């Protein structure tokens, strides 16, 4: 979870609203919130969701972000030859997005959007763990 309500979230809300027979507005109104909270995997909207991952890959990483987690992602991508080490800047820009998309494509992660969400982060962690074990 990123806390960012972008096009992917809006699309998911629209699909939920359609499935539940609600007005398809893409907005989380009272009816939509009730439907969300009824889902088996609903997370409390007042609590941070639990995560089994700590460190730089515990949250989604996406275009426009800055910081240490982005540096960790870029360092991984450079080590795996998806990004030039001279492009480790701490800013998730177009080069990082392209590198993430290349990583996703090589590992059959769909969609290859250049967004480091849960599936991509899990694959990165798996790759780090397997290279550490060797």
C-alpha positions as CSV (number, residue, x, y, z in Angstrom):
1,X,0.0,0.0,0.0
2,X,1.3,3.4,-0.9
3,X,-1.3,5.8,0.3
4,X,-1.5,7.1,-3.3
5,X,-4.9,7.0,-5.0
6,X,-3.9,6.8,-8.6
7,X,-5.3,5.3,-11.8
8,X,-4.7,1.7,-10.6
9,X,-6.6,2.3,-7.4
10,X,-9.4,4.1,-9.2
11,X,-9.7,1.2,-11.7
12,X,-10.0,-1.3,-8.8
13,X,-12.7,0.8,-7.1
14,X,-14.6,1.0,-10.4
15,X,-14.5,-2.8,-10.8
16,X,-15.6,-3.3,-7.2
17,X,-18.5,-0.9,-7.7
18,X,-19.6,-2.7,-10.9
19,X,-19.4,-6.1,-9.2
20,X,-21.4,-4.9,-6.2
21,X,-24.0,-3.1,-8.4
22,X,-23.0,0.3,-7.0
23,X,-22.8,3.6,-8.9
24,X,-19.6,3.5,-10.8
25,X,-17.9,6.7,-9.7
26,X,-14.4,5.6,-8.8
27,X,-14.9,7.4,-5.5
28,X,-14.9,5.7,-2.2
29,X,-18.3,6.8,-0.9
30,X,-20.2,5.3,2.0
31,X,-21.6,2.4,0.0
32,X,-18.2,1.6,-1.6
33,X,-16.5,1.8,1.8
34,X,-19.0,-0.7,3.2
35,X,-18.3,-3.0,0.2
36,X,-14.6,-2.7,0.8
37,X,-14.8,-3.5,4.4
38,X,-16.9,-6.6,3.7
39,X,-14.1,-8.1,1.6
40,X,-12.4,-11.0,3.3
41,X,-9.0,-9.3,3.0
42,X,-10.1,-5.9,4.1
43,X,-7.5,-4.0,6.0
44,X,-8.6,-1.5,8.7
45,X,-8.5,1.9,7.2
46,X,-7.1,3.3,10.4
47,X,-4.3,0.9,10.8
48,X,-1.1,0.4,8.8
49,X,-1.4,-3.0,7.1
50,X,0.8,-5.7,8.5
51,X,3.8,-6.7,6.4
52,X,6.3,-9.5,6.7
53,X,9.0,-7.5,5.0
54,X,11.2,-4.9,6.6
55,X,13.7,-2.7,5.0
56,X,13.7,-0.9,1.7
57,X,11.3,-3.2,-0.1
58,X,8.5,-3.1,2.5
59,X,6.5,-0.5,0.5
60,X,5.6,0.0,-3.2
61,X,8.0,2.1,-5.2
62,X,6.9,4.1,-8.1
63,X,7.6,7.0,-10.5
64,X,8.3,10.3,-8.8
65,X,9.5,8.8,-5.4
66,X,12.8,9.8,-3.8
67,X,14.8,8.4,-1.0
68,X,16.8,5.5,0.4
69,X,14.3,2.9,-0.7
70,X,14.7,4.1,-4.3
71,X,18.5,4.0,-3.9
72,X,18.2,0.4,-2.7
73,X,16.0,-0.5,-5.7
74,X,18.3,1.2,-8.1
75,X,21.3,-0.5,-6.5
76,X,19.6,-3.9,-7.0
77,X,18.7,-3.0,-10.6
78,X,22.3,-1.9,-11.3
79,X,23.7,-5.1,-9.8
80,X,21.4,-7.1,-12.0
81,X,22.4,-5.0,-15.1
82,X,19.0,-3.4,-15.7
83,X,20.3,0.1,-14.8
84,X,23.7,1.8,-15.1
85,X,25.3,2.4,-11.7
86,X,25.8,6.0,-12.7
87,X,22.0,6.3,-12.6
88,X,21.7,5.5,-8.9
89,X,20.3,8.9,-7.9
90,X,17.6,8.2,-5.3
91,X,15.0,9.5,-7.7
92,X,12.5,7.1,-9.4
93,X,12.4,8.6,-12.8
94,X,12.0,7.3,-16.4
95,X,15.3,5.3,-16.4
96,X,14.3,3.5,-13.2
97,X,10.8,2.9,-14.5
98,X,12.3,1.4,-17.7
99,X,14.7,-0.8,-15.6
100,X,11.8,-2.0,-13.4
101,X,9.7,-2.8,-16.5
102,X,12.6,-4.8,-18.0
103,X,13.0,-6.7,-14.8
104,X,9.3,-7.4,-14.7
105,X,9.3,-8.6,-18.4
106,X,12.2,-10.9,-17.8
107,X,10.5,-12.4,-14.8
108,X,7.0,-12.7,-16.5
109,X,5.5,-10.2,-14.0
110,X,2.3,-8.7,-15.5
111,X,1.7,-5.9,-16.1
112,X,5.2,-4.7,-16.9
113,X,4.3,-1.2,-15.8
114,X,7.6,-0.1,-14.2
115,X,5.9,0.0,-10.8
116,X,7.5,-2.0,-8.0
117,X,4.4,-3.3,-6.4
118,X,4.0,-6.4,-4.2
119,X,4.7,-9.0,-6.9
120,X,7.8,-7.2,-8.2
121,X,9.1,-6.5,-4.7
122,X,8.6,-10.2,-3.7
123,X,10.6,-11.3,-6.8
124,X,13.4,-8.8,-6.0
125,X,13.6,-10.1,-2.4
126,X,13.6,-13.7,-3.7
127,X,16.5,-12.8,-6.1
128,X,18.5,-11.1,-3.3
129,X,17.9,-14.0,-1.0
130,X,19.0,-16.5,-3.6
131,X,22.2,-14.5,-4.5
132,X,23.0,-14.2,-0.8
133,X,22.6,-17.9,-0.2
134,X,25.1,-18.8,-3.0
